[in-house]
Amino acid sequence: MGRAPQKMIGLTVSITDKAKLTLDRQAAERGYGTSLWAGRVFDLGFAAVCAREKSMPISDGDLDAIVGASLMMWHCDGWDTATIAKGLGVAEPVVVRILDGWKEYRRAGA
């Protein structure tokens, strides 16, 4: 029995003109609308902040892997930890540890 989808709410943020141009470019390069890409960028940063807040034993390299793993999961069907690790150029245990940390964090918030 799965969990019910969480209710999404809107959030307004203010950014500089230069940051908006960068978000627009990044979104276009990935085939996303700017709002969708901005939401994903928020998810990436939020995951990193939450990991540090929970004092998970991670390094800056691991945080880079969190971002990379997130991007790969959004783009890949049927992904697995070995594929993500190979694509990121990191050890598979790093990817496993990140995903296990996410699972633990999500369970704590349930």
C-alpha positions as semicolon CSV with decimal commas, in nm:
position;residue;x (nm);y (nm);z (nm)
1;M;0,000;0,000;0,000
2;G;0,169;0,322;-0,121
3;R;0,161;0,664;0,034
4;A;-0,083;0,921;-0,096
5;P;0,079;1,193;-0,306
6;Q;0,176;1,496;-0,103
7;K;-0,013;1,819;-0,164
8;M;0,192;2,068;-0,364
9;I;0,175;2,438;-0,281
10;G;0,303;2,739;-0,469
11;L;0,601;2,942;-0,352
12;T;0,723;3,274;-0,485
13;V;1,094;3,357;-0,487
14;S;1,279;3,661;-0,612
15;I;1,600;3,624;-0,811
16;T;1,827;3,862;-0,998
17;D;1,791;3,923;-1,370
18;K;2,122;3,743;-1,427
19;A;2,006;3,437;-1,231
20;K;1,682;3,432;-1,433
21;L;1,879;3,433;-1,758
22;T;2,088;3,144;-1,630
23;L;1,779;2,947;-1,522
24;D;1,619;3,013;-1,863
25;R;1,933;2,888;-2,041
26;Q;1,969;2,581;-1,821
27;A;1,602;2,494;-1,859
28;A;1,615;2,531;-2,238
29;E;1,928;2,313;-2,259
30;R;1,738;2,039;-2,075
31;G;1,406;2,081;-2,254
32;Y;1,223;2,209;-1,945
33;G;1,018;2,516;-1,871
34;T;1,195;2,759;-1,641
35;S;0,951;2,702;-1,353
36;L;0,994;2,324;-1,367
37;W;1,373;2,357;-1,379
38;A;1,370;2,609;-1,090
39;G;1,166;2,359;-0,887
40;R;1,419;2,086;-0,958
41;V;1,710;2,313;-0,868
42;F;1,530;2,381;-0,539
43;D;1,491;2,005;-0,483
44;L;1,865;1,955;-0,539
45;G;1,967;2,228;-0,297
46;F;1,704;2,124;-0,043
47;A;1,830;1,764;-0,047
48;A;2,185;1,886;0,016
49;V;2,081;2,117;0,301
50;C;1,867;1,847;0,464
51;A;2,153;1,597;0,440
52;R;2,388;1,838;0,614
53;E;2,122;1,933;0,869
54;K;2,079;1,568;0,963
55;S;2,458;1,544;1,006
56;M;2,485;1,269;0,751
57;P;2,851;1,179;0,698
58;I;2,885;1,336;0,353
59;S;3,151;1,535;0,175
60;D;3,119;1,803;-0,092
61;G;3,188;1,527;-0,345
62;D;2,893;1,334;-0,205
63;L;2,675;1,645;-0,238
64;D;2,780;1,669;-0,603
65;A;2,679;1,304;-0,638
66;I;2,337;1,383;-0,484
67;V;2,280;1,641;-0,756
68;G;2,409;1,413;-1,029
69;A;2,205;1,116;-0,907
70;S;1,892;1,331;-0,897
71;L;1,947;1,452;-1,252
72;M;2,013;1,100;-1,376
73;M;1,698;0,965;-1,208
74;W;1,488;1,235;-1,375
75;H;1,627;1,137;-1,716
76;C;1,661;0,760;-1,695
77;D;1,406;0,483;-1,700
78;G;1,498;0,166;-1,516
79;W;1,802;0,318;-1,343
80;D;2,007;0,126;-1,090
81;T;2,282;0,226;-0,851
82;A;2,561;0,081;-1,066
83;T;2,444;0,279;-1,370
84;I;2,418;0,601;-1,169
85;A;2,763;0,548;-1,016
86;K;2,920;0,479;-1,357
87;G;2,753;0,785;-1,507
88;L;2,873;1,007;-1,223
89;G;3,218;0,856;-1,199
90;V;3,177;0,779;-0,829
91;A;3,186;0,455;-0,634
92;E;2,856;0,266;-0,621
93;P;2,860;0,260;-0,236
94;V;2,844;0,644;-0,243
95;V;2,525;0,630;-0,451
96;V;2,379;0,357;-0,228
97;R;2,459;0,562;0,085
98;I;2,295;0,872;-0,065
99;L;1,981;0,684;-0,164
100;D;1,964;0,510;0,174
101;G;1,995;0,850;0,341
102;W;1,708;0,983;0,130
103;K;1,493;0,684;0,225
104;E;1,570;0,741;0,594
105;Y;1,497;1,112;0,564
106;R;1,167;1,048;0,381
107;R;1,060;0,790;0,644
108;A;1,136;1,040;0,923
109;G;0,915;1,298;0,754
110;A;0,626;1,057;0,700
